[in-house]
């Protein structure tokens, strides 16, 4: 048996080897229960609320349950609900489409009217895809557009931020605005954000700032100072609340970059598209960009289709991408109720999950990502979902989308890539993390030492330390060591005090770029 933890948040040490042959020692499930009780007695959880359920994956027999019926904030464990419901509603083969349409005629390379850029919520759309749309127009022989580019984001409503999202999170890429027409600057598909890149100049002078993709819908207030090589970088990028100004501060001694949300993803995407048209030699006569629904009967002249949902859930779940969750919720509402709203999508989600062991009105989700403090769910309900999902045709893709403990590749290990290394859980555990200040969750699947697959769901709220990842890891490693009827109590790591929580770092590690 190996116990080693590398969370960097909760220090652990081995205590009290317990003899496996001591007279009267509990065995089997009793031994497991005793050990889990000892883990949950950690001082970090004094005064906290928590729920834990462990079940056999086959048949669902409960091996352990404590606090499992109490409603707790799930943080990003809420993505288990939105991802499962999206696969059930939209299908694993679902693709988002982005189109350029027109109702105007073309004469001699001149389009006599407007171009309409219409989105359906693709959170993976990138600059290269807009370039491809422009290229399709150029290859069709269009050289001049007498009208203007009109943005159509009507597939979703105009509500950009979720209920209960913190106003002071708005500048940060994990809390970007949701639009049916949005753009991601990177291969992580952080929709609704722009990459701010800083290059040092002469010492004492401002650094050179570049936006990727280039856009004029934001302004940059450059307050940086270039520093001598070897000086620590301290780049800070923050968009002013409710506006489009991005304030960049700090010292820059080496190339550095960070992300900022944009105030209007629709305008941002359309701006990058108009630049792509110009780069392809297409002259749009009217420079004022319009906004509105595409006229009925307009014909598509260029089309882009996203990756399938089965592919999309990998970056979505591995990296805990909030914007993907919300786009999928609104897409569900649009498909089932012809309303691209949170209300419609969440109603659809509730209906689909009712058939997966999650009765409606027994929990509350006001978004799809778990970013809201209003979300409430129980460990028991998460356990029901994890057991029920195994019978679904999309389960294999869903299971592989979960972060895998100790696997270093970000698109494999995801938010668990640095956890549980050197233990029986490494490469074994598939589980969804969830982290907000004083909220953590870890729920998924583990194969025990006797070869039996187990389901576990753990939620912890209202602790006053930093995130107790070591406690979560101890629980799961204990499950990986479980031997069924032959089980005996094992040495248990005892987490020490981890200090006070930090609202800027006690988040999903991918959000803070620490994993």
C-alpha positions in Angstrom: 0.0 0.0 0.0 1.3 3.5 -0.9 0.1 6.8 0.5 1.5 10.0 -0.9 -0.2 13.3 -1.6 1.0 16.2 -3.7 -1.9 18.7 -3.6 0.3 21.5 -2.2 -2.8 22.7 -0.3 -3.1 20.3 2.6 0.0 18.7 4.1 -0.3 15.1 5.3 1.7 12.7 7.4 1.3 9.1 8.2 0.1 8.2 11.7 -0.7 5.1 13.7 -0.1 1.9 11.8 -3.0 -0.3 12.7 -2.3 -4.0 12.8 -4.4 -6.1 10.4 -4.5 -9.0 12.9 -5.5 -7.2 16.1 -8.1 -9.1 18.0 -11.6 -7.8 17.5 -10.6 -5.4 14.7 -13.5 -4.7 12.2 -13.2 -6.3 8.8 -14.9 -5.8 5.4 -17.3 -2.9 5.2 -17.0 -2.2 8.9 -13.3 -1.6 8.4 -13.9 0.8 5.5 -16.5 2.7 7.5 -14.2 3.0 10.5 -11.4 4.4 8.3 -13.6 6.8 6.5 -15.0 8.1 9.8 -11.4 8.7 10.9 -10.6 10.6 7.8 -13.6 12.8 8.2 -12.7 13.6 11.8 -9.8 15.8 10.5 -9.6 19.1 12.3 -10.0 21.0 9.1 -13.6 19.9 9.0 -14.5 21.1 12.5 -17.6 23.1 12.2 -17.9 22.4 8.4 -20.7 20.6 6.6 -20.0 17.6 4.5 -21.6 14.7 2.7 -20.1 11.5 1.5 -21.6 8.4 -0.1 -19.8 5.3 -1.4 -21.6 2.7 -3.5 -20.9 -0.3 -5.6 -21.1 0.7 -9.2 -22.8 -2.5 -10.2 -26.2 -2.6 -8.5 -25.6 0.6 -6.4 -25.3 -1.0 -3.0 -24.4 1.6 -0.4 -21.1 0.9 1.4 -20.9 4.2 3.3 -23.1 7.2 3.8 -22.6 10.1 6.1 -24.3 13.5 5.7 -25.2 12.4 2.2 -28.8 13.8 2.3 -27.8 17.3 3.3 -27.9 19.9 0.6 -24.5 21.5 -0.1 -23.0 23.8 -2.7 -21.5 21.5 -5.3 -19.2 24.1 -7.1 -18.1 22.4 -10.3 -19.5 19.0 -9.4 -22.6 20.7 -10.8 -21.0 20.0 -14.2 -21.8 16.4 -13.7 -25.4 17.3 -14.1 -25.1 19.7 -17.1 -22.8 17.4 -19.0 -25.0 14.3 -18.5 -28.2 16.2 -19.4 -26.6 17.7 -22.5 -25.5 14.3 -23.7 -29.0 13.0 -23.1 -30.7 16.0 -24.7 -28.4 17.0 -27.6 -26.7 13.7 -28.3 -23.0 12.8 -28.4 -22.9 13.8 -32.1 -24.3 17.3 -31.6 -22.4 20.0 -33.4 -22.7 23.8 -33.1 -22.9 25.7 -36.3 -21.8 29.2 -37.2 -23.0 30.5 -40.6 -22.7 33.5 -42.9 -26.0 34.1 -44.6 -27.5 36.7 -47.0 -30.7 37.5 -48.7 -29.0 39.7 -51.3 -28.0 38.7 -54.8 -24.5 38.8 -56.2 -23.5 40.5 -59.4 -19.9 40.4 -60.7 -18.3 39.7 -57.3 -20.4 42.4 -55.6 -22.9 41.3 -52.9 -25.7 43.8 -53.1 -26.7 43.8 -49.4 -25.8 42.6 -46.0 -23.9 39.6 -44.6 -25.4 38.0 -41.5 -23.0 36.2 -39.1 -25.2 33.8 -37.1 -24.1 31.7 -34.2 -25.7 29.0 -32.2 -23.6 29.2 -29.1 -20.4 27.4 -30.2 -18.0 27.9 -27.3 -15.1 26.4 -29.3 -15.2 28.9 -32.2 -11.7 30.4 -32.8 -10.2 33.0 -35.1 -9.1 30.4 -37.5 -12.7 29.3 -38.0 -13.7 32.9 -38.8 -10.8 33.1 -41.2 -12.2 29.9 -42.8 -15.7 31.5 -43.2 -14.1 34.5 -44.8 -12.1 32.3 -47.1 -15.3 30.5 -48.2 -16.7 33.8 -49.2 -13.6 34.8 -51.1 -13.5 31.4 -53.0 -17.2 32.0 -53.9 -16.0 35.1 -55.8 -17.3 37.8 -53.4 -15.1 40.9 -53.4 -17.4 43.7 -52.3 -20.3 43.8 -49.9 -22.4 46.9 -50.4 -24.2 46.6 -47.1 -22.7 45.7 -43.7 -22.0 42.8 -41.4 -24.9 42.1 -39.1 -24.4 40.0 -36.0 -27.1 37.5 -35.2 -26.8 36.1 -31.6 -30.6 35.6 -31.3 -30.2 31.8 -30.8 -29.7 32.6 -27.1 -31.3 35.4 -25.1 -29.4 38.5 -24.0 -28.8 37.6 -20.4 -25.0 37.3 -20.3 -24.2 36.4 -16.7 -25.6 33.7 -14.4 -27.7 34.1 -11.3 -25.6 34.5 -8.2 -22.3 35.0 -10.0 -20.0 37.4 -8.2 -19.6 40.8 -9.8 -15.9 40.9 -8.9 -15.3 37.7 -10.9 -16.4 39.4 -14.1 -12.8 40.3 -15.4 -11.6 36.7 -15.0 -11.8 34.2 -17.8 -13.7 31.6 -15.8 -16.6 34.0 -15.5 -17.0 35.2 -19.1 -20.3 36.4 -20.6 -22.5 33.9 -22.5 -23.6 34.6 -26.0 -24.7 32.6 -29.0 -21.9 34.3 -30.9 -18.7 34.1 -29.0 -15.0 33.5 -29.6 -12.2 31.6 -27.8 -8.6 32.7 -28.1 -7.0 29.4 -27.3 -7.1 25.6 -27.5 -8.6 25.4 -24.1 -11.6 27.1 -25.7 -12.0 29.9 -23.1 -14.9 31.5 -24.9 -15.6 35.2 -24.3 -12.0 36.1 -23.5 -9.1 37.7 -25.2 -5.4 36.9 -24.6 -3.3 39.9 -23.4 0.4 39.4 -24.3 3.1 41.6 -22.9 6.7 41.9 -24.3 9.3 43.8 -22.3 10.8 47.0 -23.9 13.5 49.3 -22.7 14.0 49.1 -18.9 11.7 51.6 -17.2 9.5 52.0 -20.2 6.0 50.5 -20.7 5.9 46.9 -22.0 4.5 46.3 -25.5 1.0 45.0 -25.3 -0.7 42.9 -28.0 -4.2 41.3 -28.0 -4.8 37.9 -29.5 -6.9 37.8 -31.5 -6.5 41.5 -32.5 -9.7 43.4 -31.7 -10.8 47.0 -31.3 -13.8 46.3 -29.1 -11.7 46.7 -26.0 -9.2 49.4 -25.1 -6.0 48.7 -23.2 -4.8 51.0 -20.4 -1.1 50.1 -20.3 0.4 50.8 -16.9 3.2 48.3 -17.1 6.9 48.9 -16.6 9.6 46.9 -18.4 12.2 45.5 -16.0 15.7 44.1 -16.3 16.1 40.4 -17.2 15.9 38.2 -14.1 13.4 40.5 -12.4 10.2 38.6 -11.4 7.2 39.3 -13.6 4.2 40.7 -11.9 1.8 41.1 -14.8 -1.8 41.8 -13.8 -4.7 42.0 -16.3 -8.1 43.2 -15.2 -11.1 44.5 -17.1 -12.9 47.4 -15.4 -16.3 46.4 -14.0 -19.1 47.0 -16.5 -16.8 48.4 -19.2 -14.5 47.5 -22.1 -11.2 49.0 -20.7 -8.6 46.4 -19.8 -6.1 47.7 -17.3 -2.6 46.1 -17.5 -0.2 46.7 -14.7 3.0 45.2 -13.2 6.6 44.7 -14.1 7.5 42.7 -17.2 11.0 41.3 -17.5 10.1 38.4 -19.8 7.3 37.7 -22.2 4.1 37.2 -20.2 0.4 36.8 -20.9 -3.0 36.5 -19.2 -6.6 36.5 -20.2 -9.4 39.0 -19.8 -13.1 38.7 -20.4 -14.7 41.0 -23.0 -17.8 43.1 -22.2 -19.6 42.0 -25.4 -18.7 38.6 -26.9 -21.1 39.2 -29.9 -19.3 42.5 -30.9 -15.9 40.9 -30.3 -16.6 37.9 -32.6 -18.1 40.1 -35.3 -15.1 42.5 -35.1 -12.7 39.7 -35.6 -14.8 38.4 -38.5 -14.8 41.7 -40.2 -11.0 41.8 -39.9 -10.9 38.4 -41.5 -13.0 39.6 -44.4 -10.6 42.5 -45.0 -7.6 40.2 -44.8 -9.2 38.1 -47.6 -9.6 41.2 -49.8 -13.4 41.5 -49.2 -14.4 45.2 -49.0 -17.4 45.8 -46.8 -18.7 49.2 -47.8 -20.7 50.0 -44.6 -18.4 49.9 -41.6 -21.2 50.2 -39.0 -21.8 46.7 -37.7 -25.4 45.8 -37.2 -27.2 43.4 -34.9 -30.4 41.5 -35.3 -32.0 38.3 -36.4 -31.2 37.0 -39.9 -34.1 37.5 -42.3 -36.2 34.4 -43.1 -35.2 32.9 -46.4 -31.6 34.0 -46.2 -29.2 31.5 -47.8 -26.0 30.3 -46.2 -22.9 31.2 -48.1 -20.3 30.0 -45.6 -20.6 27.4 -42.8 -18.5 26.2 -39.9 -19.4 23.2 -37.7 -17.8 22.6 -34.3 -16.4 19.3 -33.0 -19.0 16.9 -31.7 -20.3 17.1 -28.1 -18.5 13.8 -27.3 -15.2 15.6 -28.2 -16.2 18.9 -26.6 -16.8 17.3 -23.2 -13.1 16.5 -22.9 -11.9 20.1 -22.5 -15.2 21.0 -20.8 -14.8 18.5 -18.0 -11.1 18.0 -17.8 -10.5 21.8 -17.4 -13.8 22.5 -15.7 -14.8 25.1 -18.3 -17.7 27.2 -17.0 -18.6 28.7 -20.3 -19.1 25.3 -22.0 -21.6 24.3 -19.3 -23.7 27.5 -19.8 -23.7 27.3 -23.6 -24.9 23.7 -23.3 -27.7 24.6 -20.9 -29.0 27.3 -23.2 -28.6 25.0 -26.2 -30.8 22.4 -24.4 -33.4 25.1 -23.8 -33.3 26.1 -27.4 -33.7 22.6 -28.7 -36.4 21.4 -26.5 -38.4 24.6 -25.8 -37.2 26.9 -28.6 -35.9 29.3 -25.9 -32.1 29.8 -25.5 -32.4 30.8 -21.9 -31.1 29.6 -18.6 -34.7 29.0 -17.3 -35.6 26.8 -20.3 -32.4 24.9 -20.3 -32.4 24.2 -16.6 -36.0 23.0 -16.9 -34.9 20.6 -19.6 -31.9 19.5 -17.5 -34.2 18.8 -14.5 -36.5 16.7 -16.7 -33.7 14.6 -18.2 -32.0 14.0 -14.8 -35.3 12.9 -13.2 -34.8 9.7 -15.1 -31.3 9.3 -13.7 -32.0 9.2 -10.0 -32.4 12.9 -9.4 -36.0 13.8 -8.8 -37.0 17.3 -9.7 -37.4 19.9 -6.9 -35.1 17.9 -4.6 -32.1 20.0 -5.5 -31.4 23.5 -6.9 -29.2 24.4 -9.9 -29.4 28.0 -11.2 -26.6 27.5 -13.7 -24.8 24.7 -15.5 -21.3 25.3 -14.2 -21.7 25.4 -10.4 -20.3 28.9 -10.3 -23.3 30.2 -8.5 -23.5 30.2 -4.7 -27.2 29.5 -5.0 -26.7 25.9 -6.2 -27.6 23.1 -3.8 -27.4 19.4 -4.2 -26.7 16.3 -2.0 -23.9 13.7 -2.2 -26.6 11.1 -2.4 -28.1 12.7 -5.5 -24.7 12.8 -7.2 -24.2 9.1 -6.3 -27.5 8.3 -7.9 -26.5 10.1 -11.1 -23.1 8.3 -11.2 -24.7 4.9 -10.8 -27.5 5.6 -13.3 -25.3 7.1 -16.0 -23.5 3.8 -16.5 -26.5 2.5 -18.5 -26.5 5.3 -21.0 -25.1 4.9 -24.5 -23.0 8.0 -24.0 -21.4 6.8 -20.7 -18.1 5.7 -22.2 -17.4 9.2 -23.6 -18.6 10.8 -20.3 -16.5 8.6 -18.1 -13.3 9.3 -20.2 -14.0 13.1 -20.0 -13.6 13.0 -16.2 -10.2 14.0 -14.9 -7.9 11.0 -14.2 -5.8 11.2 -11.0 -2.1 11.7 -11.5 -2.0 11.7 -15.3 0.2 14.7 -16.3 -1.4 15.5 -19.7 -3.9 18.3 -19.1 -6.4 16.8 -21.4 -6.2 13.5 -19.5 -5.5 14.3 -15.9 -7.2 17.7 -16.0 -7.8 19.1 -12.6 -6.5 15.9 -11.0 -3.2 15.8 -12.9 -1.2 16.7 -9.8 -3.2 14.7 -7.2 -2.9 11.2 -5.8 0.4 10.4 -7.6 2.2 7.4 -6.2 -0.9 5.9 -4.8 -3.3 3.1 -6.0 -5.6 5.9 -7.1 -3.1 7.2 -9.8 -4.4 6.4 -13.2 -7.4 4.7 -11.6 -9.7 7.4 -10.4 -12.0 9.2 -12.8 -13.7 12.1 -11.0 -15.0 15.6 -11.3 -13.5 18.2 -9.0 -15.2 21.3 -7.7 -13.7 24.3 -5.9 -14.8 27.7 -4.6 -13.7 29.4 -1.5 -14.8 27.2 1.4 -16.4 24.7 -1.0 -14.9 21.6 -2.5 -16.3 18.4 -4.1 -14.9 15.3 -5.7 -17.2 12.7 -7.2 -16.6 9.9 -9.6 -15.4 6.3 -10.0 -12.6 4.2 -8.5 -11.6 0.6 -8.9 -11.0 -1.0 -5.6 -8.1 -3.4 -4.8 -10.5 -6.4 -5.1 -11.3 -5.4 -8.7 -14.7 -4.0 -7.9 -15.7 -0.6 -9.3 -17.0 1.9 -6.7 -18.9 5.2 -7.1 -18.2 8.0 -4.6 -19.5 11.5 -4.1 -18.0 13.9 -1.6 -19.0 17.5 -0.9 -17.5 19.7 1.8 -18.7 23.3 2.6 -18.0 26.0 5.2 -14.5 25.0 6.3 -12.2 27.8 7.4 -9.0 26.4 6.1 -7.6 26.3 2.6 -9.1 23.7 0.3 -8.8 20.3 2.1 -7.8 18.3 -1.0 -5.7 16.0 1.2 -8.9 14.8 3.0 -10.6 14.1 -0.4 -7.5 12.3 -1.6 -7.3 10.2 1.6 -10.9 9.1 1.1 -10.4 8.1 -2.5 -7.1 6.3 -1.9 -8.7 4.4 0.9 -11.4 3.3 -1.6 -8.7 2.2 -4.0 -7.3 0.0 -1.3 -10.7 -1.6 -0.4 -10.6 -5.4 -0.5 -14.3 -6.2 0.1 -14.9 -8.9 2.7 -11.2 -9.3 3.2 -10.7 -5.7 4.0 -8.8 -4.5 7.1 -8.3 -1.1 8.6 -5.3 0.8 7.1 -3.0 3.5 8.2 -4.8 6.8 7.6 -3.1 10.1 6.6 -4.0 12.8 9.1 -4.3 16.3 7.4 -2.8 19.1 9.4 -4.0 22.7 9.5 -3.8 24.3 6.1 -4.1 28.0 7.0 -6.9 30.3 6.0 -8.7 30.2 2.6 -7.7 32.5 -0.2 -10.5 33.6 -2.5 -8.1 34.0 -5.4 -6.5 30.5 -5.2 -9.1 28.3 -3.6 -10.7 27.7 -7.0 -10.4 25.0 -9.6 -6.7 24.7 -10.2 -7.2 25.2 -14.0 -8.8 28.5 -13.3 -5.8 29.7 -11.4 -3.3 28.0 -13.8 -1.8 26.0 -11.0 -2.4 22.6 -12.6 
